[in-house]
Amino acid sequence: MDYSTLNHLVSQTLTKITAYGVFIITPVLLLLLINLKSIPLAWHMRLFYGYIRHYYLERDRPIPLSTPTNLTLFQPTIYTSSTPLMELDFNLHKSNATYFSDLDIARGHHLYCLFRLGFSRYNSDNAPTVSSPTSSQNSSASKTKSGRVHPALGGVTCTFKREIKPYQQYDIWTRVVSWDSKWLYLISHFVEKGAGTPIGYSDQPWRQQQLVKEKIPSVEKGGTDGKGKSGGKPVKQPKVYAFAVSKYAFKQGRLTVSPVTFLEACELLPKISSGEGGSADDLQLWETIEAKRKAGMGLCGNMAALEEGMGLFEEEEICFARY
């Protein structure tokens, strides 16, 4: 076989490989393109984007002041997402399991945006010191620790109401609903995109109200057949696809920073919340915040009651099957 023949065979082989490669690589690239949200490491990149943006780039930006009629602490953040092909279940709806990965991103934006001053202060060189009782019941000693604080997810419960269709966009509204001596509770609603379009954003004053709001389907409330009218007219309601309640503890090493202490460091509570004296305006603000916190504790108390499930585990000598 001479050189020209060998060169011809190699050329033909490369041409076939290239042709086959185009037919194989093109669909693969297209599949990846329409599923960017679900490709490997995409979740990590989405999460780190919010963390870096709020914790490093915007960490020293002031928090908008609260008033009794405008409580910054309870204002929601809105995160927009959609449902790619790889998030669909057998019914061609958004799989229930994928709601939780979206919640990770939405809650991350909310926590590191709203609480950025608190994280900045606790993670600085002059971080506050937190003390926590030891687990021993026979000792009055306490443990103390200073340094970095991070949010630790302690639980989440999600209720599904409606299906989300393929490539449909939706908004996740996340807000603080209440807190107790250990846990801070967030509630997140998955709603149709554009639902309840705000007239402004406290932390983003440069955003303008949309001139044309997206149309929201009418939902009639009331009536014996599940449908009715309010004042003779249909009541417009945004579609709620699902909602989730999550609880977080703020950990400094193995110790827990109380929500009140941390929220004060975030400048979201008046100093009067920790027993310090304050002005009449601070007192009024604290009473308004406390009333809203107590209103949310009914829902959060139900979630806290789920801790009883720990005691329901029973070892059995005879089980049904193993897989």
C-alpha positions as CSV (number, residue, x, y, z in Angstrom):
1,M,0.0,0.0,0.0
2,D,1.5,3.3,-1.1
3,Y,1.4,6.6,0.7
4,S,-1.4,8.1,-1.4
5,T,-3.7,5.1,-0.8
6,L,-3.0,5.2,3.0
7,N,-3.7,9.0,3.0
8,H,-7.0,8.5,1.2
9,L,-8.1,5.8,3.6
10,V,-7.3,8.0,6.6
11,S,-9.1,10.9,5.0
12,Q,-12.2,8.8,4.4
13,T,-12.1,7.5,8.0
14,L,-11.8,10.9,9.5
15,T,-14.7,12.2,7.3
16,K,-16.9,9.4,8.5
17,I,-16.0,10.0,12.2
18,T,-16.7,13.7,11.8
19,A,-20.1,13.0,10.2
20,Y,-21.0,10.5,12.9
21,G,-19.7,12.9,15.5
22,V,-21.9,15.7,14.3
23,F,-25.0,13.5,14.5
24,I,-24.0,12.4,18.0
25,I,-22.5,15.5,19.5
26,T,-25.2,17.9,18.2
27,P,-28.1,16.2,20.0
28,V,-26.1,15.8,23.2
29,L,-25.2,19.5,23.2
30,L,-28.8,20.4,22.5
31,L,-30.0,18.2,25.4
32,L,-27.5,19.9,27.7
33,L,-28.5,23.3,26.5
34,I,-32.2,22.8,27.3
35,N,-31.3,21.3,30.6
36,L,-28.7,23.7,31.9
37,K,-30.4,23.7,35.3
38,S,-29.9,20.0,35.8
39,I,-26.4,19.3,34.5
40,P,-23.8,18.2,36.9
41,L,-22.5,20.9,39.3
42,A,-25.3,23.3,38.1
43,W,-26.9,23.2,41.6
44,H,-23.5,24.1,43.2
45,M,-22.9,27.0,40.8
46,R,-26.4,28.4,41.5
47,L,-25.9,28.1,45.2
48,F,-22.4,29.6,45.2
49,Y,-23.5,32.5,43.0
50,G,-26.0,33.7,45.6
51,Y,-23.5,33.1,48.4
52,I,-20.7,35.0,46.8
53,R,-23.0,37.8,45.6
54,H,-24.6,38.5,49.0
55,Y,-21.8,37.5,51.4
56,Y,-18.8,39.0,49.6
57,L,-20.0,41.6,47.1
58,E,-22.9,43.1,49.1
59,R,-22.1,42.2,52.7
60,D,-21.6,45.8,53.9
61,R,-24.6,47.4,52.1
62,P,-27.0,48.8,54.7
63,I,-30.2,47.0,55.5
64,P,-33.4,49.2,54.9
65,L,-34.8,50.5,58.2
66,S,-38.0,48.9,59.5
67,T,-41.1,50.8,60.6
68,P,-44.3,49.5,62.2
69,T,-46.0,49.6,58.8
70,N,-43.1,48.3,56.8
71,L,-41.3,45.4,58.6
72,T,-38.1,44.6,56.7
73,L,-37.6,41.4,58.6
74,F,-40.8,39.8,57.2
75,Q,-40.5,41.1,53.6
76,P,-40.1,38.3,51.0
77,T,-37.5,37.7,48.4
78,I,-38.5,36.4,45.0
79,Y,-36.5,33.8,43.1
80,T,-37.6,32.8,39.5
81,S,-37.0,29.4,38.0
82,S,-38.4,26.9,35.5
83,T,-38.8,23.2,34.9
84,P,-36.4,21.6,32.3
85,L,-36.9,18.2,30.8
86,M,-34.7,16.4,33.3
87,E,-36.9,17.6,36.2
88,L,-40.1,15.9,34.9
89,D,-41.7,12.8,36.3
90,F,-43.7,10.1,34.6
91,N,-46.7,12.4,34.4
92,L,-44.6,15.1,32.6
93,H,-44.9,17.4,35.5
94,K,-42.2,18.8,37.8
95,S,-41.0,16.0,40.0
96,N,-41.8,16.4,43.7
97,A,-38.2,15.7,44.6
98,T,-36.9,18.7,42.6
99,Y,-38.8,21.2,44.6
100,F,-36.2,20.8,47.4
101,S,-33.2,21.7,45.2
102,D,-35.1,24.9,44.2
103,L,-35.8,25.6,47.8
104,D,-32.0,25.4,48.6
105,I,-31.3,28.2,46.1
106,A,-34.3,30.4,47.0
107,R,-33.6,30.1,50.8
108,G,-29.9,30.7,50.2
109,H,-30.7,34.0,48.5
110,H,-33.1,35.0,51.3
111,L,-30.8,34.1,54.1
112,Y,-27.6,35.7,52.8
113,C,-29.3,38.8,51.4
114,L,-31.6,39.6,54.4
115,F,-29.1,38.5,57.1
116,R,-25.9,39.7,55.4
117,L,-25.0,42.2,58.2
118,G,-25.3,39.5,60.8
119,F,-23.1,37.0,59.0
120,S,-20.6,39.8,58.2
121,R,-20.3,40.8,61.9
122,Y,-20.1,37.2,63.3
123,N,-17.6,36.3,60.7
124,S,-15.3,39.3,61.2
125,D,-12.2,39.5,63.4
126,N,-14.3,41.2,66.2
127,A,-17.1,38.7,66.1
128,P,-19.5,38.5,69.1
129,T,-19.1,35.7,71.6
130,V,-22.0,33.4,72.2
131,S,-22.6,31.2,75.3
132,S,-24.6,28.1,75.5
133,P,-25.5,25.8,78.5
134,T,-23.7,22.5,78.5
135,S,-25.8,19.4,78.1
136,S,-24.9,18.2,81.6
137,Q,-27.8,18.7,84.0
138,N,-25.5,18.6,87.0
139,S,-23.4,21.5,86.1
140,S,-24.1,25.2,85.9
141,A,-21.1,25.8,83.7
142,S,-21.5,27.0,80.2
143,K,-19.6,26.8,76.9
144,T,-18.5,30.0,75.1
145,K,-17.3,30.4,71.6
146,S,-16.7,33.1,69.1
147,G,-16.2,33.2,65.4
148,R,-18.0,32.2,62.2
149,V,-21.8,31.6,62.2
150,H,-23.6,29.6,59.5
151,P,-27.2,28.7,59.0
152,A,-28.0,25.0,59.6
153,L,-31.2,23.5,58.1
154,G,-33.0,21.6,60.7
155,G,-36.0,20.4,58.8
156,V,-38.4,21.1,55.9
157,T,-42.0,20.1,55.1
158,C,-43.5,20.7,51.7
159,T,-47.2,20.5,50.6
160,F,-48.0,20.1,46.9
161,K,-51.2,21.8,45.5
162,R,-50.9,22.0,41.7
163,E,-48.7,20.6,39.0
164,I,-46.0,22.6,37.2
165,K,-45.7,22.0,33.5
166,P,-42.6,21.4,31.4
167,Y,-40.5,24.6,30.9
168,Q,-43.1,26.6,32.8
169,Q,-41.6,29.5,34.8
170,Y,-42.6,30.1,38.4
171,D,-41.6,32.4,41.3
172,I,-40.6,31.2,44.8
173,W,-41.5,33.8,47.5
174,T,-39.6,33.2,50.6
175,R,-40.0,35.1,53.9
176,V,-39.5,34.8,57.7
177,V,-42.7,33.6,59.3
178,S,-41.6,33.3,63.0
179,W,-38.9,32.1,65.4
180,D,-38.5,30.6,68.9
181,S,-35.6,30.3,71.3
182,K,-33.7,28.1,68.9
183,W,-35.2,27.9,65.4
184,L,-36.0,30.5,62.7
185,Y,-38.8,29.5,60.4
186,L,-39.1,30.4,56.8
187,I,-42.1,29.8,54.5
188,S,-41.6,29.5,50.7
189,H,-44.5,29.6,48.2
190,F,-44.2,28.3,44.6
191,V,-46.5,30.6,42.6
192,E,-47.1,31.4,39.0
193,K,-44.6,33.8,37.5
194,G,-45.6,37.4,38.0
195,A,-48.1,36.7,40.7
196,G,-48.5,39.6,43.2
197,T,-46.1,41.9,41.3
198,P,-44.7,44.2,44.0
199,I,-44.7,48.0,43.6
200,G,-41.2,48.3,44.9
201,Y,-38.3,46.5,46.6
202,S,-36.8,47.8,49.8
203,D,-33.3,46.4,49.1
204,Q,-33.4,47.2,45.4
205,P,-34.8,50.7,45.0
206,W,-33.6,50.9,41.4
207,R,-36.1,48.3,40.3
208,Q,-39.2,49.9,38.8
209,Q,-42.7,48.6,38.9
210,Q,-43.6,46.7,35.8
211,L,-45.8,48.8,33.4
212,V,-47.7,45.8,32.2
213,K,-48.4,43.1,34.8
214,E,-48.8,39.5,33.6
215,K,-52.3,38.4,33.5
216,I,-53.4,36.1,36.4
217,P,-56.2,33.6,35.8
218,S,-59.3,34.2,37.9
219,V,-60.1,31.8,40.7
220,E,-63.6,32.1,42.2
221,K,-63.7,31.5,45.9
222,G,-66.5,30.3,48.1
223,G,-69.8,28.5,47.2
224,T,-71.0,25.1,48.0
225,D,-69.5,23.6,44.8
226,G,-66.0,24.9,45.5
227,K,-66.6,27.8,43.2
228,G,-68.2,31.1,44.1
229,K,-68.1,34.8,43.8
230,S,-67.1,37.6,46.1
231,G,-69.4,40.6,45.8
232,G,-70.8,39.2,42.6
233,K,-67.4,39.3,40.9
234,P,-64.7,36.7,40.4
235,V,-61.8,37.1,42.8
236,K,-58.4,37.0,41.1
237,Q,-56.0,34.7,42.9
238,P,-52.5,33.7,41.9
239,K,-51.9,30.0,41.5
240,V,-50.0,28.5,44.4
241,Y,-48.3,25.3,43.2
242,A,-46.7,24.3,46.5
243,F,-45.5,25.8,49.8
244,A,-42.8,24.7,52.2
245,V,-41.9,25.5,55.8
246,S,-38.2,25.3,56.8
247,K,-36.5,25.8,60.1
248,Y,-32.9,27.0,60.6
249,A,-30.6,27.3,63.5
250,F,-27.6,29.7,63.5
251,K,-24.6,27.6,64.5
252,Q,-21.3,28.9,65.9
253,G,-19.2,25.8,66.0
254,R,-21.4,23.3,68.0
255,L,-23.2,26.1,69.8
256,T,-26.4,27.8,68.7
257,V,-26.9,31.5,68.5
258,S,-30.4,32.4,69.5
259,P,-32.5,33.9,66.6
260,V,-33.1,37.1,68.6
261,T,-29.4,37.7,69.2
262,F,-28.6,37.0,65.6
263,L,-31.4,39.2,64.2
264,E,-30.2,42.1,66.4
265,A,-26.8,41.7,64.8
266,C,-28.5,41.9,61.5
267,E,-30.1,45.3,62.6
268,L,-33.6,43.7,62.0
269,L,-34.8,44.0,65.6
270,P,-34.7,47.0,67.9
271,K,-32.4,46.7,71.0
272,I,-35.4,46.6,73.2
273,S,-35.9,43.0,72.2
274,S,-33.0,41.9,74.4
275,G,-34.2,43.9,77.4
276,E,-32.3,47.1,76.8
277,G,-34.1,50.4,77.1
278,G,-35.3,52.0,73.9
279,S,-37.4,54.9,72.6
280,A,-41.1,54.9,72.2
281,D,-40.6,54.3,68.5
282,D,-38.4,51.2,69.2
283,L,-41.1,49.9,71.6
284,Q,-43.8,50.3,69.1
285,L,-41.7,48.6,66.4
286,W,-40.9,45.7,68.8
287,E,-44.5,45.2,69.7
288,T,-45.5,45.1,66.0
289,I,-42.8,42.6,65.2
290,E,-43.6,40.4,68.2
291,A,-47.3,40.4,67.3
292,K,-46.4,39.2,63.8
293,R,-44.0,36.6,65.2
294,K,-46.7,35.2,67.5
295,A,-49.2,35.1,64.6
296,G,-46.8,32.8,62.8
297,M,-46.1,30.5,65.7
298,G,-49.3,28.5,65.2
299,L,-47.9,27.1,61.9
300,C,-44.4,26.7,63.2
301,G,-45.6,25.0,66.3
302,N,-47.2,22.3,64.2
303,M,-43.9,21.8,62.4
304,A,-42.1,21.6,65.8
305,A,-44.5,18.8,66.8
306,L,-43.1,16.6,64.0
307,E,-40.1,16.0,66.3
308,E,-42.3,13.4,68.0
309,G,-41.8,11.3,64.9
310,M,-38.3,10.4,66.3
311,G,-39.8,8.2,68.9
312,L,-41.9,6.3,66.4
313,F,-39.0,4.3,65.1
314,E,-39.2,0.7,66.2
315,E,-36.8,-2.2,65.6
316,E,-38.5,-5.3,64.4
317,E,-37.3,-8.9,64.4
318,I,-39.4,-9.7,61.3
319,C,-39.4,-7.2,58.5
320,F,-41.4,-7.4,55.2
321,A,-38.6,-7.1,52.7
322,R,-35.2,-5.5,51.8
323,Y,-34.2,-3.9,48.5
